[in-house]
Amino acid sequence: MTSDIYGLFDTLSDDQRTRWLALRQFLDQEIAPIADAAWLDGHFPMQVVEKFAGIHQLLIPDGFSWPPADPLFAGLIKLELGRVDPSMASFFGVHWGLATASIEVLGSDEQRARWIGPMSRFERIGSFALSEPGSGSDAAVGLTAHARKDGDGWVLTGQKKWSGNATFADVTVIVARTDTPGQVLGFLVEKGTPGFELERIDDKIAKRAVENVVITLNDVRLPESARLPKLNRFKDVAKALAIGRFAVAWEATGIAMGAFEAAHLYAMERHQFGKPIASYQLVQDKLVRMAAEITSMQCVCFRLAEVARTQGLDAARPALAKVICAGGMRRVVALARELLGGNGICLEYGVARHFADAEAVYSYEGTQDMNTLIVGRALTGISAFV
Ligand SMILES: Cc1cc2nc3c(=O)[nH]c(=O)nc-3n(C[C@H](O)[C@H](O)[C@H](O)COP(=O)(O)OP(=O)(O)OC[C@H]3O[C@@H](n4cnc5c(N)ncnc54)[C@H](O)[C@@H]3O)c2cc1C
């Protein structure tokens, strides 16, 4: 494989290899053919939900667990989704890595019994709302969405921004603060709840097949049973999110691989001055720079999966992986786009969508700056951001 120079995929176990190849086949047959059209259309292709339902046992043969029982395979899922269609990587990441994981880690027995099975089988879809119009990097301190106790239940007010999948999700996890200093709570808001108002963000230049929204919480009344009992302060949210940066590092690596593979093919086939452009030294230089970035990213991801399996993840290691992989991804997609000349901006040639989608990945799950500062804090013991 052109994009696996150090043979990292050769290290998969027989079971991982079988499932990885089946996943590749699924993505090539079911997702690749519709990805450009969905991106152009700017709507999530709803028919894929059923298709994901059809492969849920391939993804998690032993049922849903969080953190994932097999971090390497969890990473590979995100890598392959990123390689073929980064919008699908977001759909999957928000549904499974943010919403389902939050219910599993922070929910009550009743909430888990009701949601985890159907969500892990893609029969019910989840969304996750932490970020707000005025609060992103500073979510730990800047949240303004508000939860007020009202008799036996709660009333939510405020706004959320981005929340992937929310337009069609059966359940959205909402994070809100109360008047008690330091108290942050989580709620499960079901589709159709009065006062839960959604406005699509339609002007995106990245991840266009993901449905992102602004949510207005207009006195949303919820029973106590909708509250996630194990979410009481921001660090509880962080528990559920810990693996998000790990997953996005893999996604970034997949996006880089997808763009590189398309650029490599193009360089071999495209002729200028009577020869394939791959025969020119400056083109080879670009291909090697891309391959070098990707090989480094893959080494980081595979090693981090082993650390996750044997030791668990702290804050700094996934943050460093995101810094390395998102930075590398951005350089790779730029080189790939450049190598295709004018065709680099047309969807047909397999690089433009990855080039645009990479911009969202660079900023979500913590911007490059915030992940850098998390690693800086670990190295020095001094927080430079709060
Ligand atoms: C496509 C997409 C999907 C998303 N999906 C979801 C979702 O499903 N659910 C959800 O809750 N959120 C989601 N998000 C939100 C995402 O997590 C935020 O965009 C991200 O955390 C950055 O926040 P921000 O956009 O508000 O930028 P800001 O925090 O406003 O940052 C703006 C700039 O300031 C810099 N900056 C901020 N603070 C500091 C500092 N202390 N020191 C140095 N630089 C600083 C940042 O690095 C950045 O360059 C999504 C975002 C995108 C783009």
PDBQT file of the ligand as one rigid body, heavy atoms in Angstrom, charges set to zero:
ROOT
HETATM    1  C1  LIG A 401     -17.416  21.123  11.766  1.00  0.00    +0.000 C 
HETATM    2  C2  LIG A 401     -17.451  21.274  13.242  1.00  0.00    +0.000 A 
HETATM    3  C3  LIG A 401     -18.172  20.357  14.006  1.00  0.00    +0.000 A 
HETATM    4  C4  LIG A 401     -18.270  20.509  15.399  1.00  0.00    +0.000 A 
HETATM    5  N1  LIG A 401     -19.052  19.635  16.109  1.00  0.00    +0.000 NA
HETATM    6  C5  LIG A 401     -19.291  19.881  17.429  1.00  0.00    +0.000 A 
HETATM    7  C6  LIG A 401     -20.207  19.068  18.163  1.00  0.00    +0.000 A 
HETATM    8  O1  LIG A 401     -20.785  18.115  17.626  1.00  0.00    +0.000 OA
HETATM    9  N2  LIG A 401     -20.479  19.383  19.461  1.00  0.00    +0.000 N 
HETATM   10  C7  LIG A 401     -19.840  20.423  20.100  1.00  0.00    +0.000 A 
HETATM   11  O2  LIG A 401     -20.106  20.654  21.279  1.00  0.00    +0.000 OA
HETATM   12  N3  LIG A 401     -18.926  21.199  19.434  1.00  0.00    +0.000 NA
HETATM   13  C8  LIG A 401     -18.638  20.958  18.122  1.00  0.00    +0.000 A 
HETATM   14  N4  LIG A 401     -17.752  21.756  17.419  1.00  0.00    +0.000 N 
HETATM   15  C9  LIG A 401     -17.147  22.907  18.094  1.00  0.00    +0.000 C 
HETATM   16  C10 LIG A 401     -15.627  22.791  18.289  1.00  0.00    +0.000 C 
HETATM   17  O3  LIG A 401     -15.358  21.952  19.364  1.00  0.00    +0.000 OA
HETATM   18  C11 LIG A 401     -15.086  24.224  18.465  1.00  0.00    +0.000 C 
HETATM   19  O4  LIG A 401     -15.152  24.860  17.205  1.00  0.00    +0.000 OA
HETATM   20  C12 LIG A 401     -13.666  24.246  18.993  1.00  0.00    +0.000 C 
HETATM   21  O5  LIG A 401     -13.611  23.828  20.325  1.00  0.00    +0.000 OA
HETATM   22  C13 LIG A 401     -13.054  25.663  18.899  1.00  0.00    +0.000 C 
HETATM   23  O6  LIG A 401     -13.896  26.594  19.485  1.00  0.00    +0.000 OA
HETATM   24  P1  LIG A 401     -14.312  27.912  18.668  1.00  0.00    +0.000 P 
HETATM   25  O7  LIG A 401     -14.664  27.512  17.288  1.00  0.00    +0.000 OA
HETATM   26  O8  LIG A 401     -15.362  28.587  19.476  1.00  0.00    +0.000 OA
HETATM   27  O9  LIG A 401     -13.017  28.808  18.583  1.00  0.00    +0.000 OA
HETATM   28  P2  LIG A 401     -12.464  29.797  19.711  1.00  0.00    +0.000 P 
HETATM   29  O10 LIG A 401     -12.360  29.088  21.004  1.00  0.00    +0.000 OA
HETATM   30  O11 LIG A 401     -13.255  31.068  19.684  1.00  0.00    +0.000 OA
HETATM   31  O12 LIG A 401     -11.000  30.091  19.174  1.00  0.00    +0.000 OA
HETATM   32  C14 LIG A 401     -10.704  31.062  18.165  1.00  0.00    +0.000 C 
HETATM   33  C15 LIG A 401      -9.185  31.144  18.035  1.00  0.00    +0.000 C 
HETATM   34  O13 LIG A 401      -8.608  31.595  19.273  1.00  0.00    +0.000 OA
HETATM   35  C16 LIG A 401      -7.612  30.688  19.716  1.00  0.00    +0.000 C 
HETATM   36  N5  LIG A 401      -7.603  30.672  21.180  1.00  0.00    +0.000 N 
HETATM   37  C17 LIG A 401      -8.664  30.580  22.033  1.00  0.00    +0.000 A 
HETATM   38  N6  LIG A 401      -8.251  30.610  23.306  1.00  0.00    +0.000 NA
HETATM   39  C18 LIG A 401      -6.904  30.715  23.276  1.00  0.00    +0.000 A 
HETATM   40  C19 LIG A 401      -5.887  30.777  24.278  1.00  0.00    +0.000 A 
HETATM   41  N7  LIG A 401      -6.165  30.726  25.593  1.00  0.00    +0.000 N 
HETATM   42  N8  LIG A 401      -4.594  30.886  23.879  1.00  0.00    +0.000 NA
HETATM   43  C20 LIG A 401      -4.285  30.918  22.554  1.00  0.00    +0.000 A 
HETATM   44  N9  LIG A 401      -5.194  30.870  21.560  1.00  0.00    +0.000 NA
HETATM   45  C21 LIG A 401      -6.490  30.763  21.927  1.00  0.00    +0.000 A 
HETATM   46  C22 LIG A 401      -8.042  29.346  19.111  1.00  0.00    +0.000 C 
HETATM   47  O14 LIG A 401      -6.930  28.452  19.042  1.00  0.00    +0.000 OA
HETATM   48  C23 LIG A 401      -8.556  29.784  17.754  1.00  0.00    +0.000 C 
HETATM   49  O15 LIG A 401      -7.496  29.940  16.845  1.00  0.00    +0.000 OA
HETATM   50  C24 LIG A 401     -17.596  21.594  16.039  1.00  0.00    +0.000 A 
HETATM   51  C25 LIG A 401     -16.856  22.493  15.263  1.00  0.00    +0.000 A 
HETATM   52  C26 LIG A 401     -16.788  22.337  13.891  1.00  0.00    +0.000 A 
HETATM   53  C27 LIG A 401     -16.009  23.362  13.096  1.00  0.00    +0.000 C 
ENDROOT
TORSDOF 0
